[in-house]
Amino acid sequence: MTYEPRRRGELVYDALNRQVGVFMARVGRTVYLRPERGGEEWEANPQWLEKGE
């Protein structure tokens, strides 16, 4: 299930929060995503990420 996004803007599915997000950054083990249509970023655990479509 673990997926490591590499490009800013890449779509990622956060299975823990059941949301698709846009990859913004990674700081240490924390990944930051934001909603596709804009909005507040959230912190995601990388072990729950899947490649978005």
Phi and psi restraints in degrees (value plus and minus 20) as a CYANA .aco file:
   2 THR   PHI     -86.7   -46.7
   2 THR   PSI     110.8   150.8
   3 TYR   PHI    -152.9  -112.9
   3 TYR   PSI     114.6   154.6
   4 GLU   PHI    -128.9   -88.9
   4 GLU   PSI      84.4   124.4
   5 PRO   PHI     -85.8   -45.8
   5 PRO   PSI     126.8   166.8
   6 ARG   PHI    -141.2  -101.2
   6 ARG   PSI     -46.9    -6.9
   7 ARG   PHI    -128.0   -88.0
   7 ARG   PSI     112.1   152.1
   8 ARG   PHI     -81.4   -41.4
   8 ARG   PSI     115.2   155.2
   9 GLY   PHI      77.3   117.3
   9 GLY   PSI     -29.2    10.8
  10 GLU   PHI     -89.9   -49.9
  10 GLU   PSI     120.0   160.0
  11 LEU   PHI    -101.2   -61.2
  11 LEU   PSI     115.8   155.8
  12 VAL   PHI    -157.0  -117.0
  12 VAL   PSI     123.3   163.3
  13 TYR   PHI    -121.2   -81.2
  13 TYR   PSI     103.1   143.1
  14 ASP   PHI    -113.6   -73.6
  14 ASP   PSI      79.0   119.0
  15 ALA   PHI     -86.6   -46.6
  15 ALA   PSI     -50.9   -10.9
  16 LEU   PHI     -85.9   -45.9
  16 LEU   PSI     -63.3   -23.3
  17 ASN   PHI    -116.3   -76.3
  17 ASN   PSI     -22.6    17.4
  18 ARG   PHI      34.1    74.1
  18 ARG   PSI      27.9    67.9
  19 GLN   PHI    -156.6  -116.6
  19 GLN   PSI     124.8   164.8
  20 VAL   PHI    -110.0   -70.0
  20 VAL   PSI     115.7   155.7
  21 GLY   PHI    -157.8  -117.8
  21 GLY   PSI     144.8   184.8
  22 VAL   PHI    -117.3   -77.3
  22 VAL   PSI     106.7   146.7
  23 PHE   PHI     -87.4   -47.4
  23 PHE   PSI     106.5   146.5
  24 MET   PHI    -130.2   -90.2
  24 MET   PSI     -65.0   -25.0
  25 ALA   PHI    -186.1  -146.1
  25 ALA   PSI     146.9   186.9
  26 ARG   PHI    -152.8  -112.8
  26 ARG   PSI     110.2   150.2
  27 VAL   PHI    -148.0  -108.0
  27 VAL   PSI      89.1   129.1
  28 GLY   PHI      44.2    84.2
  28 GLY   PSI    -146.5  -106.5
  29 ARG   PHI    -112.0   -72.0
  29 ARG   PSI     -22.3    17.7
  30 THR   PHI    -114.8   -74.8
  30 THR   PSI     114.1   154.1
  31 VAL   PHI    -129.4   -89.4
  31 VAL   PSI     118.5   158.5
  32 TYR   PHI    -129.1   -89.1
  32 TYR   PSI     106.5   146.5
  33 LEU   PHI    -142.6  -102.6
  33 LEU   PSI     138.1   178.1
  34 ARG   PHI    -155.9  -115.9
  34 ARG   PSI     136.5   176.5
  35 PRO   PHI     -80.0   -40.0
  35 PRO   PSI     129.7   169.7
  36 GLU   PHI     -75.9   -35.9
  36 GLU   PSI     -57.4   -17.4
  37 ARG   PHI    -117.1   -77.1
  37 ARG   PSI      -1.8    38.2
  38 GLY   PHI      74.2   114.2
  38 GLY   PSI     146.0   186.0
  39 GLY   PHI     111.0   151.0
  39 GLY   PSI    -191.0  -151.0
  40 GLU   PHI     -93.4   -53.4
  40 GLU   PSI     118.4   158.4
  41 GLU   PHI     -89.3   -49.3
  41 GLU   PSI     136.0   176.0
  42 TRP   PHI    -153.9  -113.9
  42 TRP   PSI     137.4   177.4
  43 GLU   PHI    -107.4   -67.4
  43 GLU   PSI     115.4   155.4
  44 ALA   PHI    -145.3  -105.3
  44 ALA   PSI     125.6   165.6
  45 ASN   PHI    -104.6   -64.6
  45 ASN   PSI     103.1   143.1
  46 PRO   PHI     -79.4   -39.4
  46 PRO   PSI     -44.8    -4.8
  47 GLN   PHI     -91.1   -51.1
  47 GLN   PSI     -31.5     8.5
  48 TRP   PHI    -124.5   -84.5
  48 TRP   PSI     -12.6    27.4
  49 LEU   PHI    -109.5   -69.5
  49 LEU   PSI     122.9   162.9
  50 GLU   PHI    -149.2  -109.2
  50 GLU   PSI     135.3   175.3
  51 LYS   PHI     -85.2   -45.2
  51 LYS   PSI     109.7   149.7
  52 GLY   PHI    -100.9   -60.9
  52 GLY   PSI     148.3   188.3
